């Protein structure tokens, strides 16, 4: 019986129309799935390797000029920091706090020792994400955690070590070797020694970081000022690192952004392009939804007399609406399967290029999941609309 009803209600539907419905849905879904998958595959190229500092943090300092040489301060004033905090693209601002004392560091490895003067800085703990409890310090602790720039390790390995006959050190090796820090204050206090252990290496922070708690304690005890000196660098949590408004503001105020600015701009550009592509795909998908809905409505209008006759014969409304519900489900999920296949085909054309740039391919389940959810939502709305129309036809008949 159901088969006869389905053939009766499908009589005005041609194969060409069915293919047209599938293709119209396929185009929008394919654009959305491809856009999401390409973004996921390309994202590692612009993502920073630092696991403890997010890529939307910028380090800012004033540009060094001849005026700085002759006594003009390069430190940020409270009013300058407040002006930065008022910018719409700024979430929060933190200050780099330098150590106001001399520090002498020594490292012994392989039976040989090396030592040098160095500097320390800290930033608010909210900007650092080190796993576990490694990024803490309390007065009385025998060791202080340290994050150093990867550039410093590279300079040692490929510059100093070879000429001095020293062994090269990997990140794992140097993290396991204790570093002895000797603080030599200018306020009359005796030298103070404490060991340090390296907990991370940064590509973006060109400094040697210690916890904020250690810096506050050491400056209050060993600084000639009795407090932290003014900050010459800021770390800013921004909504989008490559936003052109940021570059304009920095230029107007003669500030510099440390690190790789190109990656931030490229990341911002990719985000914008991906957003545009996904927006176009969503619009096409939405239009195909309305086209399918309109087409099914017209088909039901052509079969209006047949639907009325079936209702008069006592055929249940769910049986009648189920014919059209299965039709839209077939169309939508066929389009989803085709879009998924198109994604895998297109993905094969660019994966080798992305691998050459250092990217690792992402799982396709995210993009397929987005496409499936979108297909499911469209199908549910189609089914709700069809059931309402069949119910309306029944009420009209009565």
Phi and psi in degrees as a GROMACS rama.xvg file:
@    title "Ramachandran Plot"
@    xaxis  label "Phi"
@    yaxis  label "Psi"
@TYPE xy
-63.8666  -35.1224  UNK-2
-65.3764  -40.0678  UNK-3
-64.2544  -42.963  UNK-4
-62.9964  -42.3003  UNK-5
-62.5064  -44.5076  UNK-6
-64.7081  -35.2027  UNK-7
-66.9879  -44.7474  UNK-8
-79.2736  -17.5151  UNK-9
-91.5677  2.06269  UNK-10
-61.5243  -33.6815  UNK-11
-90.3827  7.45666  UNK-12
-105.485  122.024  UNK-13
-95.6221  163.29  UNK-14
-63.8518  -36.8326  UNK-15
-62.6312  -40.5054  UNK-16
-63.6178  -41.9831  UNK-17
-63.0836  -43.0275  UNK-18
-64.3633  -38.8361  UNK-19
-62.8154  -41.4908  UNK-20
-60.4723  -45.5887  UNK-21
-64.7999  -44.2339  UNK-22
-65.8713  -38.661  UNK-23
-63.8314  -39.0648  UNK-24
-72.0085  -35.3307  UNK-25
-61.5011  -41.5181  UNK-26
-59.9476  -52.0229  UNK-27
-63.8174  -45.7024  UNK-28
-63.2993  -40.288  UNK-29
-62.6034  -41.4234  UNK-30
-63.7851  -43.8087  UNK-31
-63.5618  -49.2746  UNK-32
-64.6472  -42.9463  UNK-33
-64.1221  -40.9766  UNK-34
-62.2384  -46.0047  UNK-35
-64.1304  -43.5644  UNK-36
-66.9121  -41.6736  UNK-37
-63.8708  -40.7319  UNK-38
-61.5233  -43.9017  UNK-39
-65.5828  -38.8463  UNK-40
-70.8014  -36.4688  UNK-41
-87.9376  -15.7259  UNK-42
-57.5728  -39.106  UNK-43
-59.2707  -22.3204  UNK-44
-65.6306  -37.0938  UNK-45
-98.9117  -7.25233  UNK-46
-81.5234  139.71  UNK-47
-76.4796  149.988  UNK-48
-76.9024  -16.3598  UNK-49
-68.1822  120.353  UNK-50
-84.227  -12.8966  UNK-51
-107.49  2.72789  UNK-52
-143.922  129.847  UNK-53
-74.4405  156.344  UNK-54
-73.0357  -13.4039  UNK-55
-95.2644  22.4853  UNK-56
-101.084  133.201  UNK-57
-116.154  141.547  UNK-58
-103.847  124.654  UNK-59
-124.092  139.113  UNK-60
-140.602  163.738  UNK-61
-76.9534  146.751  UNK-62
-67.8034  132.877  UNK-63
-79.4653  124.843  UNK-64
-129.204  -178.86  UNK-65
-62.9243  -28.9494  UNK-66
-65.1175  -35.2848  UNK-67
-62.661  -34.5758  UNK-68
-64.4001  -32.0951  UNK-69
-102.713  29.0815  UNK-70
108.498  -9.69132  UNK-71
-71.4703  128.895  UNK-72
-71.2572  140.347  UNK-73
-99.257  7.51517  UNK-74
-77.9379  153.349  UNK-75
-87.2161  131.675  UNK-76
-82.7021  165.875  UNK-77
-61.3153  -37.4551  UNK-78
-67.7873  -36.2261  UNK-79
-67.5506  -40.1815  UNK-80
-66.3484  -40.9041  UNK-81
-64.2761  -37.0662  UNK-82
-65.3281  -39.3554  UNK-83
-62.9929  -42.8815  UNK-84
-64.2548  -23.321  UNK-85
-82.1649  -9.92512  UNK-86
-69.3644  140.369  UNK-87
-65.0729  -22.0936  UNK-88
-92.4159  4.02474  UNK-89
-102.73  128.926  UNK-90
-90.0683  -49.857  UNK-91
-158.288  159.902  UNK-92
-126.678  134.982  UNK-93
-123.58  152.58  UNK-94
-102.866  141.139  UNK-95
-78.173  126.545  UNK-96
-107.087  115.204  UNK-97
-85.1984  158.879  UNK-98
-80.0126  131.678  UNK-99
-100.436  54.3633  UNK-100
-163.422  164.607  UNK-101
-86.0279  142.585  UNK-102
-127.635  132.5  UNK-103
-118.155  124.504  UNK-104
-116.188  141.285  UNK-105
-133.911  145.526  UNK-106
-138.644  127.943  UNK-107
-115.402  127.198  UNK-108
-152.367  140.119  UNK-109
61.2905  30.8355  UNK-110
80.4121  0.204878  UNK-111
-123.495  152.21  UNK-112
-125.168  152.283  UNK-113
-139.673  151.797  UNK-114
-147.897  156.134  UNK-115
-164.66  157.895  UNK-116
-76.0011  146.074  UNK-117
-145.475  -179.15  UNK-118
-131.119  159.03  UNK-119
-130.665  147.731  UNK-120
-138.55  164.282  UNK-121
-139.573  156.712  UNK-122
-129.98  161.566  UNK-123
-53.335  139.644  UNK-124
-59.5591  -24.7772  UNK-125
-64.9329  -17.4771  UNK-126
-91.3861  -5.82584  UNK-127
-114.545  137.664  UNK-128
-129.99  85.9388  UNK-129
-102.796  130.909  UNK-130
-60.2582  144.738  UNK-131
71.7362  -149.889  UNK-132
-106.583  28.3136  UNK-133
-73.9622  -20.5035  UNK-134
-105.64  57.3637  UNK-135
-138.508  156.895  UNK-136
-152.139  137.268  UNK-137
-128.539  140.491  UNK-138
-51.6996  129.344  UNK-139
108.132  -18.0471  UNK-140
-64.2738  146.268  UNK-141
-89.5024  -9.38123  UNK-142
-143.921  151.037  UNK-143
-121.826  132.13  UNK-144
-72.8507  148.427  UNK-145
-136.837  140.423  UNK-146
-116.967  128.615  UNK-147
-121.242  161.748  UNK-148
-73.2867  139.728  UNK-149
-63.2632  -27.0717  UNK-150
-62.3058  -34.908  UNK-151
-65.5216  -41.4831  UNK-152
-66.3363  -38.4698  UNK-153
-65.3483  -40.2268  UNK-154
-62.325  -39.0552  UNK-155
-67.0623  -49.9931  UNK-156
-64.1661  -43.0341  UNK-157
-106.452  -0.460742  UNK-158
-120.714  -65.1436  UNK-159
-77.1333  -43.7577  UNK-160
-59.3775  -44.3758  UNK-161
-64.0094  -44.5684  UNK-162
-73.6503  -26.1163  UNK-163
-96.6429  -0.477038  UNK-164
70.3479  27.6153  UNK-165
-96.6868  156.216  UNK-166
-75.1955  143.815  UNK-167
-74.7254  148.741  UNK-168
-121.752  131.716  UNK-169
-83.4249  167.883  UNK-170
-60.9981  -40.5982  UNK-171
-65.4013  -39.7952  UNK-172
-67.31  -49.1044  UNK-173
-68.4901  -25.7215  UNK-174
-70.6688  -25.1794  UNK-175
-89.317  -11.7756  UNK-176
-94.1488  126.242  UNK-177
-68.3929  141.463  UNK-178
-110.322  124.882  UNK-179
-94.6862  121.698  UNK-180
-104.672  129.819  UNK-181
-115.891  116.336  UNK-182
-91.6383  125.111  UNK-183
-116.566  91.0246  UNK-184
-74.8744  158.941  UNK-185
-101.683  6.68107  UNK-186
-102.308  16.8426  UNK-187
92.1859  -9.32607  UNK-188
-71.8778  151.336  UNK-189
-70.7796  163.021  UNK-190
-58.6227  147.309  UNK-191
-128.176  132.715  UNK-192
-114.155  140.634  UNK-193
-151.607  144.236  UNK-194
-85.4289  156.238  UNK-195
-129.377  150.793  UNK-196
-132.216  134.044  UNK-197
-82.5437  125.924  UNK-198
-110.127  -6.85778  UNK-199
-171.538  160.576  UNK-200
-126.85  135.983  UNK-201
-116.404  136.83  UNK-202
-84.7351  -18.618  UNK-203
-110.116  -26.8611  UNK-204
-97.0984  108.338  UNK-205
-89.3336  69.7102  UNK-206
-162.429  -177.985  UNK-207
-120.025  112.02  UNK-208
-99.678  141.352  UNK-209
-126.958  163.942  UNK-210
-61.9736  150.231  UNK-211
-59.6722  -35.3727  UNK-212
-64.1424  -39.7878  UNK-213
-66.4094  -41.2347  UNK-214
-65.559  -42.1948  UNK-215
-62.3898  -44.0746  UNK-216
-66.0458  -46.021  UNK-217
-70.3014  -38.4126  UNK-218
-67.381  -38.4722  UNK-219
-66.5259  -25.6803  UNK-220
-96.3392  -37.858  UNK-221
-113.435  -11.6052  UNK-222
-72.1586  142.728  UNK-223
-69.0715  -22.4318  UNK-224
-85.2512  -19.1779  UNK-225
79.0253  6.47592  UNK-226
-157.565  177.272  UNK-227
-73.0755  139.632  UNK-228
-72.4357  166.694  UNK-229
-60.5589  152.81  UNK-230
-89.244  132.06  UNK-231
-102.054  -5.96026  UNK-232
-137.502  150.413  UNK-233
-127.054  150.583  UNK-234
-115.017  129.206  UNK-235
-122.411  129.801  UNK-236
-90.129  111.358  UNK-237
-111.673  157.958  UNK-238
-72.2583  -31.8919  UNK-239
-155.146  111.71  UNK-240
-59.7488  -29.0194  UNK-241
-96.246  9.39948  UNK-242
-58.3268  132.637  UNK-243
-64.3829  -24.2065  UNK-244
-64.6398  -33.5799  UNK-245
-65.3335  -47.4021  UNK-246
-60.5042  -40.2755  UNK-247
-64.152  -42.4442  UNK-248
-64.7272  -43.2863  UNK-249
-63.2823  -39.1969  UNK-250
-67.2021  -42.3778  UNK-251
-64.1916  -32.5572  UNK-252
-101.874  6.10974  UNK-253
60.0239  41.2042  UNK-254
-101.449  158.566  UNK-255
-120.548  144.792  UNK-256
-102.561  122.622  UNK-257
-77.7845  155.88  UNK-258
92.3151  -164.604  UNK-259
-86.7329  98.2972  UNK-260
-72.6994  -28.1304  UNK-261
-62.276  -40.8746  UNK-262
-62.9743  -39.7766  UNK-263
-64.3908  -44.3158  UNK-264
-65.2644  -42.4116  UNK-265
-64.3534  -40.9739  UNK-266
-62.4363  -43.2457  UNK-267
-62.7564  -42.4905  UNK-268
-64.0714  -42.6038  UNK-269
-63.1653  -41.0178  UNK-270
-61.037  -42.3201  UNK-271
-65.2852  -47.0885  UNK-272
-62.8865  -42.4249  UNK-273
-61.9783  -40.7246  UNK-274
-62.134  -41.0557  UNK-275
-64.8789  -45.0542  UNK-276
-61.8263  -45.4092  UNK-277
-65.4567  -35.3707  UNK-278
-64.6576  -43.1414  UNK-279
-62.9567  -44.4311  UNK-280
-61.8076  -40.3349  UNK-281
-65.1611  -39.9057  UNK-282
-63.9527  -44.9993  UNK-283
-62.9794  -40.7218  UNK-284
-62.8465  -41.6035  UNK-285
-64.5157  -41.4144  UNK-286
-65.0267  -40.3586  UNK-287
-65.1038  -32.7769  UNK-288
-61.6312  -46.566  UNK-289
-69.4219  -34.8142  UNK-290
-64.2919  -44.989  UNK-291
-63.2338  -42.1479  UNK-292
-63.072  -42.1606  UNK-293
-66.1922  -41.1818  UNK-294
-64.5816  -43.2264  UNK-295
-64.5607  -38.0528  UNK-296
-62.6041  -42.7542  UNK-297
-65.1556  -39.1438  UNK-298
-62.2415  -41.8428  UNK-299
-67.4826  -34.1497  UNK-300
-66.0604  -39.9416  UNK-301
-63.6772  -33.8239  UNK-302
-94.907  17.3707  UNK-303
-57.3224  -44.8422  UNK-304
-65.0206  -40.0605  UNK-305
-64.6511  -41.3245  UNK-306
-62.3869  -43.4958  UNK-307
-61.4294  -41.3039  UNK-308
-65.2311  -41.6182  UNK-309
-63.9108  -37.8961  UNK-310
-64.7167  -42.586  UNK-311
-64.7641  -29.7385  UNK-312
-79.3749  -2.01677  UNK-313
90.4683  14.0562  UNK-314
-70.1456  133.052  UNK-315
-64.1788  144.709  UNK-316
-59.9938  -41.2752  UNK-317
-60.749  -29.4935  UNK-318
-68.3913  -42.2924  UNK-319
-67.8523  -50.2152  UNK-320
-65.9996  -29.8884  UNK-321
-61.5613  -29.7408  UNK-322
-60.7455  -47.0442  UNK-323
-77.0284  -31.9587  UNK-324
-64.3458  -42.2537  UNK-325
-66.6837  -32.1312  UNK-326
-64.3105  -50.9708  UNK-327
-67.6258  -33.6704  UNK-328
-63.9812  -43.4127  UNK-329
-61.8186  -44.9853  UNK-330
-62.3175  -49.6027  UNK-331
-66.1827  -44.9301  UNK-332
-77.2111  -25.123  UNK-333
-65.8399  -41.3765  UNK-334
-63.8058  -38.2729  UNK-335
-64.1018  -43.6033  UNK-336
-63.392  -42.9963  UNK-337
-64.801  -39.9332  UNK-338
-64.9182  -39.846  UNK-339
-62.0775  -43.382  UNK-340
-62.9734  -41.527  UNK-341
-63.416  -36.5953  UNK-342
-61.4138  -45.3536  UNK-343
-65.7058  -37.5222  UNK-344
-66.7191  -49.1435  UNK-345
-65.6149  -37.0747  UNK-346
-59.8762  -35.2738  UNK-347
-64.9734  -19.1894  UNK-348
-81.1639  -19.8096  UNK-349
-119.284  -10.2054  UNK-350
-61.3694  -41.2068  UNK-351
-61.7157  -39.301  UNK-352
-65.4445  -41.9221  UNK-353
-66.9698  -38.6633  UNK-354
-62.3517  -37.0212  UNK-355
-64.7241  -24.4065  UNK-356
-92.948  6.33245  UNK-357
96.9288  7.37095  UNK-358
-84.636  150.305  UNK-359
-111.103  131.219  UNK-360
-63.194  140.139  UNK-361
-89.4182  165.331  UNK-362
-69.6178  139.598  UNK-363
-77.8802  -4.87625  UNK-364
-68.4749  -26.932  UNK-365
-65.8879  -51.4125  UNK-366
-65.7379  -40.6931  UNK-367
-65.5199  -35.6106  UNK-368
-64.6813  -40.7175  UNK-369
-62.2943  -45.3493  UNK-370
-64.0144  -39.6473  UNK-371
-65.7349  -44.9799  UNK-372
-61.9568  -42.912  UNK-373
-62.2391  -43.5305  UNK-374
-62.5045  -42.2775  UNK-375
-63.6473  -42.7463  UNK-376
-63.8791  -44.9255  UNK-377
-60.8325  -43.8421  UNK-378
-63.0285  -43.0482  UNK-379
-61.4691  -44.4786  UNK-380
-64.6397  -39.0146  UNK-381
-60.1012  -46.028  UNK-382
-64.3316  -42.8993  UNK-383
-60.2583  -43.9452  UNK-384
-64.4003  -41.7278  UNK-385
-63.3808  -44.5175  UNK-386
-63.6685  -36.0846  UNK-387
-65.9137  -39.5551  UNK-388
-67.509  -40.8687  UNK-389
-65.9116  -38.2928  UNK-390
-65.5304  -37.4712  UNK-391
-64.2593  -41.25  UNK-392
-62.0185  -36.8391  UNK-393
-68.9122  -43.0757  UNK-394
-66.5607  -36.4253  UNK-395
-64.7305  -41.1242  UNK-396
-63.0169  -37.8674  UNK-397
